[in-house]
């Protein structure tokens, strides 16, 4: 009935790590872990999304713009828009879509 886990704490900083935290019929939550200097290659999201920074620093690149994101910031971005992410420091963030 009730569950708890340490998935976020245990997710390693080793290049790009991507885990589904929640996958429901109407939304999903992904945990992304990027080692410093690593790249989450260019891709598109199938839905409008929110990125919630947990730790570290990233550059989020979209529409020929770069957004510098740090812990506790929230960034929203539209579906079907090419983007990529580069970790400046070891970084963990959630994607809600």
Secondary structure, DSSP 8 states (H G I E B T S, - for coil): ------HHHH---SSEEEEEEEE-SS-EEEEEEE-TT-EEEEE--SS-EEEEEEESEEEEEETTEEEEEETT-EEEE-TT--EEEEESSSEEEEEE-
